[in-house]
Amino acid sequence: MSRVALCRADDIGEGKGRGFRLGADTGQIAAFIIRWRGAFYAYVNSCPHIGTPLDRLPDRFFDRSGELLLCGTHGALFRPDDGMCVRGPCSGKPLDRLPVSVEDGAVVVEFA
């Protein structure tokens, strides 16, 4: 398991997200971190429906209500706290979650 500090916690505002590339060379994965209701959550940036990234526009992960994550390709909606799809073509399937913590003010993610 690898661990990497991706940014300062203050860099991600409440109800906002930020995308990242994790790993090296051919082992890279797209991921994103969101801050929702004061907590940080990290997911692989791949919709369970067909694998497209959620953010059609860079770092835009929430729907207009700011309460759900939105797949910009097919409109699937996910709960921010557990990544479960609650509406759309992948209903009942979750996003792949990554362990995330805040250490010395930095957001740290673990990945394989």
DAURUR-V561283 format. One record per pair of residues at least 6 apart in sequence whose ideal C-beta (glycine too) atoms are under 6 Angstrom apart, sorted by the first residue. I is the first residue (numbers start at 0). GAP is how many residues later the second one is. Records with the same first field share a line. If there is no record, write none. Layout:
I=GAP  GAP
This chain:
0=109
1=109
2=105  107
4=101  103
5=14  101  103
6=100
7=97  98
8=93  96  98
11=6  23
13=21
14=51
16=15  17  42  44
17=15  41
18=13  26  36  40
19=11
20=7
21=7  9  89
22=6
28=15
29=15  23
30=13  14
31=13  29
32=7  9  74
33=7  27  46
35=44
39=60  67
41=56  58  67
42=40  52  54
43=52
44=8  9
46=7  24
47=42  45
48=25  40  41
51=21
53=7  17
54=6
55=16
60=8
62=7
67=9
68=9  11
73=14  15
74=13
75=9  12  14
76=9  10  11
77=7  17
82=11  12  14
83=10
84=6  8
97=11  13
98=11
99=9
100=7
